[in-house]
Amino acid sequence: QVQLVESGGGLVQAGGSLRLSCVASERAFSDYAMSWFRQAPGKERKFVAGITGNSGNTYYGDFVEGRFTISRDNAKNAVYLQMNSLKPEDTAVYYCAAAVRVFAEYKSWGQGTQVTVSS
């Protein structure tokens, strides 16, 4: 499994921005699709965004509505989630995950980073 470590979460006011980062300990990082998920208290984990290994394709949950951008730097074994125009309902623990394809089963997960958006 791929070891993943997220960072960049925090407290931000509504309308603000945050950039999440996830670094992987995998030499073949570019072989993996990477995604971000989130889980709010009492709710199921939800797909936020995904990106293919070569960054050729990106995918987003419907609720993103153009506010978030996923990107990756394979030279740094890193994937990012730029979040703009944050809303209180974006409050959740955000996880990065690795899989062979964006919509395949995810077996490697990070520990999560808390994002809290105040109104």
N, C-alpha and C positions, 0 to 999 in steps of 0.2 A: 504494500500500500504506500501511497504517497503521503509524506508528512507535510501538513499545511499549517501555517501560522498567520492569523489575521491581525491587523492593527488598523488604527485610524478612527475607531469609534469614539463617541463622546456625546456631550450635551450641546445642542444647538437650538437656536430659536427658529420658529416657523419661518420659512422663506430663505433660510440659510443653506449652506453647503457643507458637505463633508466628502473626503476622499478616503475610501477604504483600500487597504493593500493586503495582499496575500502572497506569501513567499512559499515556494515548494522546495522540498529536498529531493529532487528527482532530476537525474541527468537528462532523461528523455522527456523533459517537461513539454516540449512542443508536440509530443505524441498524444497529449491529453487535451480533451476539451475541458474547459473550466467554467464553472458557474457560481453564481451567488444565490443563496437562498436566505430567507428570513423567517423568524418565528416570533410572534408576539405572544404575550402571556395568555394562556388558555386557548390558543389557536394553533392550527396545524402549520407545519413548515410549508412555505410557499416559494416557488421559483421566482427569482427576481430578474436575472439576466444570465446569459450564457454566451460563450465565444468558442469557436473552433480552434484547433491547435495552431493553425497558420493564420489566425485572425481574419480569415476570409469571410466569415459569417458571424453575425451577432443576433441574439434573440432576447426578447424582453417580455416580462409579464404585462398583461393589459393595463394594470394599474400604474405602470411606470409613466406612461403618457408623455414620453420624450424628455423626462426630467433626469434620467440616469444614463450614464454611458459606461459600458464595460470595455476594457482594453487589456492588453497584455504585452509584456516585454519578455520574450523567450530567452534573451541573453541574460536576463536577471532572474529568470524562473519566477516571474511575478505576474499577478493579475490584479487589476484595479477596478474599483467601482466609484466613479465620480457621481455624486448625488447632489443635485441642485433643486431649488424650490421645494425644500423639504416640508413635509406636513406632519402634524402630530400623529397621524395614523401610520406614518413610516416608522414609528418607534417599535423596535424589535431587536432581537439578537440576530446579527447577520453572520452567515457562515459561507465560507468558500468550500468548494468541493471539486473533485477531479473524476473524470470518467473517460471512457474510450470515445464516446460521442456525447454531444450536448444532451440528448434525450435518452441516453442509456442509464443503467443503474449506477448510482453514485456510491462507491465503496470507501472513498477517502474523503474525510471531512476535517476541517479545522475546528478549533475549540470555540470559535465564535467571538464576536466583538459587539458590545452593546452600543446601540444608537438610540438616543433619546431626543425627541423633538418637542420643545415646549411651545405652548400657544401664547 
